[in-house]
Amino acid sequence: MSGPELGTEHRVVGRDVTRLDVEAKVRGRAQYVADAPWPDALHGVVVRSDRAHAYVTAIHTEDALAMPGVRFVVTGADLDGLFPYFGHHRPDHQILALEKVRYWGEPVAVVVAQTRQQALDAAKLVEVDYEELDAMTTVEEALAPGAELIHEYPSDEHAFGTLCQRGAEGTNEAFTTTMGWGDVDAAMAEAAHVQRTQVEYPKLYPYPMESFAAQARFTADGLEVESNAQHPFQVQKDLARIFSLKLNQVRVVSKTYLHPDFVLEPMKLSGDR
């Protein structure tokens, strides 16, 4: 099939194309996963660690379970039969802390109730006992010889990206990345001047318009998830691995709703862009 002739008018190529959802978002009429819970959904609230690095010695859930509307309190002890790790390059995130927490705010338990407010109230009653460990707050501390291991990776092969190599075993090095084009050694040898430096850059965090939310349910076909994750295929792979499902048994939808009363009309934009 031959391509279009030069000079042919195109519907998209070479033209300004307005996103279909831009007007709804600008006017605050877009709805996200948190705005449209399934009618029969239970609500979960995460109990998070208030330690940077510590063993979890006990989780007290009795008072939370006695609260009105509370159905379950899930902890790492309830994850038997699942692969409880996930991660893009190495499986270094635990769904819920198993033996210890590794950062302030790590999920320790999930309170599930009939309403979100009931789950919020009950989550405040979950008490966690910790045994403090040294916290490493800099890269230099974490990579120092003999540094205590933060992550004990499962003995499991994990798919790495093409630019990532597994870090040195027995260290806190997760993975390394090396990039180069052409014959780097020859270019360095022939260069008139070589400058070596270390660059540090602060963490950047995007602030989306929607709140973090997800909802999931098992159906006859498998696991169905609605999430505001920007990488649904990675979420699909992680969930398939966690629950020992095939990829075609996990459906992840990253979705923006339009308010039912909203009528989408072309938005007129003027000026050069």
N, C-alpha and C positions, 0 to 999 in steps of 0.2 A: 504494500500500500504506500503510495507516494504521499509526501507531506503537502501542506497547502502552498499555493503560489505566493511569492513575495508580494506584499501590498494588499493581500486579501484581508478583509475586515474580520476580526476575531471577536468572539463574545467575551473572552477572558484575557487572553494573552495581549499584553500591550495596553491594557485598560486598568483604570482604578476599579477595584472590586470591593464593594462594601460587605462586611460580614453580615450574615442574616440576623445575628442576635445582637448587633451593636446597639440598636435603638432600645430594645428591651432592657439591656444592661445599663445603659446611660440613664434611663428613666426609672431605674429601680424596680422594673416589673419582671425581671427574670427570677425564676425560682430554682433552687438547687436541691440536692438530695435532702438536706436538713429541713427544707420547706415542705416536702411531700413524703412523709413517712407512710409505709404501708399500713392499712387499717388495723391489721392484727399484730403489728410489730411490738415486741418488747424493747425496752430501752436499757442500754448499758452505759455505765459510768466507770471510768478507769480510776483505780487507786494507784497513786504514783509514789515512788520512793522519795524520801526526804534526806537521803544519804548519797554521797558521790560514789562510794565504794564500800560495800559491807556484805557480810554473810547475812542471809535471811534465816533466823533461827526459829521463828514462829509467826503465824498469821492468825489473828483472832477474829473470827467472822460471826460468832454467836449473836452479838447484839445487832449486827446488820441483818442477819437472817430473820430476826424477830420483828423487824420493822414491817409496817403495812405495805402490801403490794410486792414485796421482794420475793422473787422466784428462785434465784440462784446467787451464789457468790463463787466465782471461778478463780482458782489459783493455779500455780504451776503444777501442783500435785494432781490436778484434774486433766492433765494433757497426755496421760499414758495412751499409747497407741497412735499418737501423732508424731510427726517430725517437727519438733517445737522451735526450729530455727528458720530464719530467712535472712536475705541480704543480697545485694546486687553482685558483689565480687567475692565475698566469703560469707558463709552463713553465721554471722556474728551478732545478729539480733535475736533475742529470745521473745517468743510471743508474750509470755509472762515470765518474770524472774523465776528461775528454778532453784538454784542454791545461793546465788548472791546477786546483788545489783551492781551495775557498772557505771551508772551516771545518775545524776540528780534528775528525777522525773521519770525514771524507767518504770513501765507498767509492772505492778506487783499482783494486782487482783482486778477483777471486773465484777461490779454489782449489777445484776439484771433484775429489773422490776417492771411493773405494769406501766408506770409513767416515768418520765425523765426526772421529775421533781422527787419522786419516791426513791429513785436510784441515787440522786444527789444526796439526799438526806441520809440514806443508809451508808453511802460510801464514807461519810465522815466518821462512822462508828467502827470502821475496820482498823484494827491496831496491828502494827507490825513490829516485831522484835528484831533488832539488828546486832551484829557483832562488827564493830567498825574495822575497816582496813585502811591502809595508807592510800590516799588519793593522789594520783599523778595528774597534774594539771597542765603540764607542758610536754611538748614533743621530746625535748631533751631528757626529761625525767623518765618518760615511758621507754625510750630507746637506750637508756644507760645500761651497761653490762650488768647482768644480775637483777635487773628490775623485775618486780613481781608481775606475773602475767595477769593482764586484765581479762583477756578472753581465753578460754580453753575451748578450742574449736573441736567440733565433733569429728570423729575419724571417718570423714565422708568426702568424697571427691565432689567439688563444686565447679560448675562451668565458669570459666573466666572469660572476660572480653579479650579481643585480639590484642589489645594494648596493655594487658595486665598480666603480671607474673606473680605467683604465690610468694608471699613474704617468707623470710627465714623462719624455719620452725624453731619453737622454743623462745621466740622473742615477741614483742608487741607490734612487730611490723606486719600489717595486714596484707599488703600487696605493693608492688612497685610498678611504675610505668616509665618506659623509656621511649622517646620519640626522636626520629631523625630521618632525614631525606638525603639520598645519595651516599657518597663515601665520606662519612663524617670525619674519620681519622685522617684521611688525606687532606681534607679541607683545613682541619686544625693544624696539620703539619706545615701547610703552605701559607697559612695566615700570617700577615705582618704583625698582628697583635691579637692576643687571646685574653679575654677578660672572663674571670670566673667569679660568680657572685651567688648569693642565696637571697631569694626574694620571698618575703612574707606578705600575705594579703588577708585582710579581715574577712570573716565569713559573711556571705551575702544571703539574705533570706527573702524570697518573694512573698508578698502579702496579698493573697487572693481575696476576691470580694466575698467568696462563700466561706462558711465555717467548715472546719474539718468534720466530715460525717461519712458514714457508710451504713448500708443495711444489706443483710444477706439472709438467704433462706435456701433450704434444700428442697428440691422438687424431684419429680420422677426422673428428670433428665440429668440431675446433678446439682451443682451449687450455682446459685444465681446471686450476683453481687451488684449493687449500685454504689458507686463511690465517686468522690471528686478527685481521685488520683489522676495525675497527669501522665502516668505510664501504665495504662490498663493491662498491657501484655505482660509486663513484669509481675504485676499483681496476680495475673492469671497463672503464671508459672509457679510463683511462690505458693499460692493456694493449692494448686494441683499437687505439688510436692508435699505440703503439710498434711493433706488429707489422703494422699496416695490415690489420686484420681487421674484420669487421662485429661489431656488439655481440652478435648471436646466435651468434657463433663463440667467444665468451669466456664461460666459466662460472666464477664465483667463489663459493666456499662458505665462509662464516664459521661454523665448526662447533665444538661441544663434544661430545665423546664421553662415554658412560657406560661404566665398567668392565664387561666382559662378565659378571662375577659379581655385579654390583650389582643388587639388586631394589628398584625404586622404590616407596616406600610414602608415603601422605600424611603430611606432617609436622604434628604437633599443636603449635599455637602458642597461648599463653594471654596474657592481659593486653590492655590497650587499646593500640592503635597509631595 
